[in-house]
Structure formats: structure tokens, C-alpha cells
Amino acid sequence: MSLLIRSNRMQRSLLAAFVLILGCAVPVFSQRDPVKADEEAGKAIEYMDANLPENAIEADRALKYMPNYTPYLYEKAVSLVMAKRYLDALTILQPIYTDTSLKERGYQLMGNCHDFMQDTASSRAVYRAGLAAYPKSGRLHFEMGQQYYVAYDRARANVWWLKGTQVEPTFPTNYYWLARSYSETRDLIWAVFYGEAFLNLERNTPRTRDMSKLVFDTWNRSMRLGDNNDPINFCSDSVLDVPSPLGAQQMSFPVAFEYNIALAAQPFIPKDSILPRLSIEKLIDLRYKFMRAWSQAGYDKTYPNDILSWNKRLQEQGRLKEYLWWLYGYGDKQEMQRHYKQNADRYDTFLVWFSENGMSFEKPLCLGLGCP
């Protein structure tokens, strides 16, 4: 079942875009009043933002001033879905969901209605039709993956989400769910990489805070420093046993990653016990040592990885540690607050720079898993 439909902000941004083009996209007949319709639509949006869909439905008089205008019909369908009136929403959507003004969102909302009504066959047919029309839609790849995930078919879900990151690299939800999904497996390496990618793409939402903690916790779950038998566990044996595509004399990327993490972790290993958890500060120190050794060994060229390339760039500019404090900040909020009190000017300076100099998502990322 889709989670996107529950985002009022996302639906609001779509309607706002329609309103911007209203004057030039729709002929103004005598019975139509785009300005008045815009005012009424704004009132309905306010109710939707307040999670009052029934009030939005009652207040939605925009269609009175712009009869049969597709964006307003879509907005009313969103309100109906929020109110769990799925059949009513389907009735409105059926004649309009393929309208090109809605792009892939029409297919998405139509499929969501079927999902909420437990009609997976119908929703899947709608999503596939949408993908035929919009093959580079990240949100429709997400919906397909979500269907398999709730059906406990993680492997197929991950394939859809991975493809979604490749066809539309700037759509964050596929990274989010890849990280969530892999965090529930033994292949935690992909959780930390896709989680970090997500955080660079979606920086200030409730999901950002959740992912920051998940990534921090996953790094700690992957290491038992002081355990003589198995101290580093980012990957399952099945992943580590896959032969390197570079040849028999070369380590695969997962093996090289674990090996170099183990080397970087040496200074943090206690003598006669197991360290249950690294603080943010110590984890940052470990990653700093890892990144320096990884680059010096030339692994950044042997194993292309856009997250590690981004880390290398930050390290060369003297910004890696502040970036990692930002990345893990919600993993331990008290530790982060202490760090900020002592380093406020430096951290704020980094945030100003970071707001204008983020990681690039202009092309599909290579993170070591099915690189394009």
C-alpha cells in the first residue's frame, strides 16, 4: 500500500504547479473564473494541510468556477482518498487519470485507490500502464516495489527500487526504501550507502531524522569491535563469496570495503572486551581514517562509488568531519547537541556551504550495487 498518498505537502506542490499555469493553459470562457477558483482551491488546500479532508471536500468550490478542470478534479480525488472514500475517488479519477497534465501522478493516485481497496491486480495494471507512458518515473517504480515489499518479496521490491534510483535519480523515496529494506537483512552495506544517498537528497523532513538514526545504528550494528571471531559484518557470506568482476586476483568491492573498515577500526578495539557501540565522534574518526586509507590505496579508482567519491572530496576540502556530524546528528541527539555547543560557528559555516554545494544527483549513482 502506498505511503506517498499520505503526504499532503506533495499533493499541495502539484496543485500549486497547476495554479501557476492556470491562466495560460485553460481557455477562459464566460462561466469560468480562474482567479476565484484559485482562491477556493487555496482554502481546500489549507484544510488538507491540516489533515481535515472532509472539510476540504466541503470547501472545495473551485470546480464551480472552473468546471471539469482536471487539476481541481485531481485535488478533490486526493481529498477523497485522505477521507478513505476510495470508490468516490475512483469515480472522479477514472476519466482523467491518464490526462497528460497530471503526468504519472494520475496513474499513481488511481493505483493507490485500488491498493487501499486491497485490489492488487488492478493497481499493478495501472502502475504498469503508467510506466509504459512514463518509463522514467521514480514514483511508479516505488509503487511497484512497495507492492512486492508488503507481499514479503523483498528481492523483487529491491529490484524495482534500485531501478527507480537509476531512471529518476532525484526522486528520494526509492533510496529511502532501499535503505530501510536492506537494514532488515544481513547486507547492511547497502543500507548505509543508500541511506546516506537519501540524506543528501532529502535533508529536512521527518524521514531525514529517521534515516539519520537508522544509518548511525546500522553502522554500529555492522561492527563488534573486540570480537575475535567476527568483528565486521556489513555483508552476508553470500555477498562476500561472489567473485570479483575485476578478476581472481582482485577483491570484490564488498570484501575490500569490509577489509579496509577492519583496518581503520584497529585503534578503537578494546583490549579485553567487546565495544557495544561507537559514539558519533568515534564513528566519524573511524570513517575519516577509512577514507584516507581507501584513497591512498587507490581503491577510489578501482571501485567507483559516488558516496565514497563525495566523502573524498569533502575530506580534501576539510569538511568531511562536519558533514558526518550532520549525517549522524539524530543518531545520538545529546552527543550532537554537545558537539554543536562547542563548535557552533564551524558547524554553521559548514551548513551554509552545504546548502549551496551538495552532492550531485544529475545522473544515476553508482554505489556498488548494480551500477548503471
N, C-alpha and C positions, 0 to 999 in steps of 0.2 A: 504494500500500500504506500502511496506516495507521501513524502513528507513536505514536498515543495508547496503543495496547495495550502499548507498551513501558514505560509509566510505572507502576511498582509503587505509587508513592505515591497515584496517582489511584484505583487499584483498592482500595487499603487504605482510603481515605477512604470509599468506597462501602460496603465491608463494615462499617466502624465505624458508619456510619449505620444499617445494618440491625440491628446488635447492640443499639444504643440502644433500638430499638422492639421488640426481640425478645419481651420479657415481655408486652407488651400486644397484639401483632399476631398471635400464634400461640397457639392453644389448647394447654394443657399436658395431654397425656394421660399415662397411667401409664408408657408406654415412652419418653417424651421427658424430656430433662433439659437445659433451656436453659442453665443455668449451666455444666455440664460441656461442653456443645457450644461455648460461648463460649471456654472455656479451650483446647480443642483447636483451634478456629479461630485463636486468637491464636498458637499455635505454628506453624501453617501460614503465617500472615502473616509471621512472623519469617523463615522460610525464603524467602518470596517477596521480602521486602525485601533479603535477602542474595543475590538472584538465583540461588536454588537451587530451581527449580521442581519438579524430580523429588523432592527431599526434602520439599517442601511437599505433593506428591501422596501420598507415602508416609505423611506425618504427619497427613494430613487425616482425622481420625476424628470430626469434628464431625457428619457425616451419620449416624454410628452412634447419636448421641444425639438427633438431630433429622432423622429420615428424610424425604427428599423436600422438605426445606425449601429454597425457591427461592434465597434469598441464598447459602446454602452451596453449592448446585449451581453457581451462577454463579461463585463464588470458585474452585471446583475447575476449572471451564472455563477461567478465567483462567490457572491454573497449567498446564493442559494446553497452552494456546496459547503460554505462555512456553517450554514444553518442546518446542514445534514439533510437538505431537501434535494436528494440526488436525482430523483425522477423529474422534478421540475427543472432542474439544471440541464438534464439531458434534453428535455423538450426544447429549451432555448438554444442549446448548442448544436443540435442535430443539423439544422440548415446552414450554420455559419462556421463550424469548426475548421473547415478546410479553406476558409477565406484567407487570401494571401496577406491581408492586412494584419492578421493575427500571427502569421508565420507559424512556427512549430508550437507555440503556446496553445493554440486552438486544439491541436491533437493531444497535447499533454493534459489539458483540463478535461477533455472528453474521455480520455483513458482513465484519468483519476476518478471520474464519476463511476465508471464500471468497476474500478478497483475497490472503491468504497462499498459497492454493492456486491462484492465478492464474485464478480464475473470476470475472472482472469482471462478467459478465452477472448472475450470481446475487447478487453483493454489491450491485450497483446496485439490483436489485429489492428487496433487503432494506432498503437505506438509504431508498429512495423510500417503501416501506411504513412505515418508521419516521417519515418526515417527514409522511406522511398522518396518523399518530397524534399526532405531536409536532411541529407545524409551526414552533414557536419554538425548536427545538433547535439551538444553535450547533454542537455536536459533529457532528451529522449533516450540516449544511451543510459543515463542514470535510471530512468524509469524501467527500462528493460532489466538492468542489473538488479534493481530493487525487487522486482518480481521473483527473480531466482533466489535472491537472498532470503526473502521471507518464506520461500519454499525449501529452505535448507540446502540449496545447491550453490554453495559458496564459490566453487570453481568457475561456474558459468557467470555468476554475478561479477566476479573479479575481472573476467574477460571483457564483459560489457563496460565496466567502469574504466578499465585500462584503455580500451578503445575510445571511450569518451574523452579521456585526458588528451588523447592524440588528435582527435578530429576537432576539438574545441579547447585548446589549452587554457584559455582564460575563464572557463567555467569551473568554479571551485568545488562543487559538490561531489564530483567523481573522485577527486583527490581525498576528500574527507572520508568517503565511504570505503575507499581502498585502505586507508589507514585504519579505520575502525575495524574492517573485516580482518585484515592481517594481524591486528593486535589480539585477535581471538584465536590465533594459530601459533605454531612454533616458528614461523618465518617472520620474526619480528623486524628483521632488517627492512622489509618493505613498508612496515607501519611507520618506522621512524623517518624514512625518506619521503613517503607520500604525505605524512603528517606535516613535515617541515615545509614541503612544497605548498600545501594548503595554507599554512600560516602566513607564508609570504604573499599569497594571493588574496586571502580574506583576513584582514588584520584587526577588525574591531567589531566583532559580533559575539553573541553568546557562544557560538560554535568555536570561535577563536579561543576563548577561555577554556572550553572543554578540551580542545585539541592540544593546547599548550600543556595542560596537565597530563593528557594521555601520552604525549611524546616524551615528557620527562619521566613518567612512570615506566614507559616501555624501555627506555634506555636502562633504567635501573633493573627492570625485570630480566634484562638480557645479560646481566653480569652478576656473578657471585665471586667477588674478589676475595681470595684466600682459600677458595675451594680447590684442592689439588686435583680433583678428578675432572671437573667440567666448569671452569670459571667463566667462559664466554659462550653465550647461547643466543646469538642473533638469528641462527638458521637451523632448520631441521637437517637431519642427516641426509635426507633425500635431496635437498638442495645442494649441500656440500659435496655430495657424491657425483653430481652432474659434471662430466668432463668439460674442461675449459675450451671454448671455441677458438682460443689462441694456440692450441696445441698441447701435447702431452707434457711439455717442459714448462708450461706456464700455469700458475694458479688461476682458478676462476675468480671472478670478481667477489662473490661471497666469501670464498676462502681467504683471499687477500685482505678483505675488509676485516674479518674476524682476527686474522693473524696480526694485523697492524694495530687493531684495538687492544689486543692482548699485550703487545709491546708497550703501547702508550700507558696501559694501566699498571705497569710494574711499580711505579713509585707509590701507588695507593693501596697496595696489598698489605694487610696487617700480618704480623708475624705468626701468631698462634690462634687466629680466629677468622671468621668469615665476615666481611663487611656487608651488612644487610642493605645498605643504601648509600649512595653518594649524594652529598649536598649539591645544590646548584653550582656553587663555587668550584667544588672538586670535579664535577662533571665537565664544567667549562674548561678547567685546566687539562683534563684528560683529552677532550676534543681538540684543544689547542695543540697539545703535543702530537696527537694523531695526525692532524692536518699538516703540521710542519714536516713530520717524517714521511707522510704519504707523498707530499710534493717533492721532497728531496730525493726520494727513491724513484721518481718519475712515474709513479702509479697514476697520477692525474692524467697523463698522456696515454698510458697503457689501457686504463679502464675509464672511458668517458662517463662522467656523471655530473649532471648540471648542478645538483645541490653542492657537491664537493668542489666544483669549479667556482661556484658562488662563494663558498667558505674560503677558498684560497684567495680570491680577490679581496674579500674583507680582511683576511689576515695580512695581506700585503699592504693594505691601507691603514692597518692599525685599528680596525673596527670590529674584529671578529668577537672579542670578548663581550663587548656591549651588545652586539647582535644576539649572542647566545643568552645573555641575561634577559633580553626581550623575549626570545624564543621560549625560554623555560619559566618565565615570570610567574605563571599561575600554577606551576608545579609545587612550589612552596611559597605562598604569598608572604609569610612572615619574613623569610630569608630575603625575598625580593624587596620588601619594604626597608629592611635594614640596609641593604646594599644601596637603595635609592637615597636614603637619608645621608649616606656618606659620599655619594657620587652623583648628586643631583645634576650638577652643571654638565658633567661629562655625558651622562645618560641623556639629558635633554638635548644636548648638541647632536648626539647620535640620532635621536628621533627626528630632528629637523632634517638632517642629511638623508635619513632613511625614507622620509616622506617623499622625497624627490628622486631617489636613486635606488629603486627596488630591483629585485630580481626580474629578469626578462621572461615573459611568457608569450613572446611573439610567435614562437614555433614550438612544436611538441618537445617535451622534456625527455631526456634520456637519464633514467635513474637506476639503470642496471637490470630492469625487468622489461623484457620485450621492447627494447629500444627501437624507435622508428628508423 
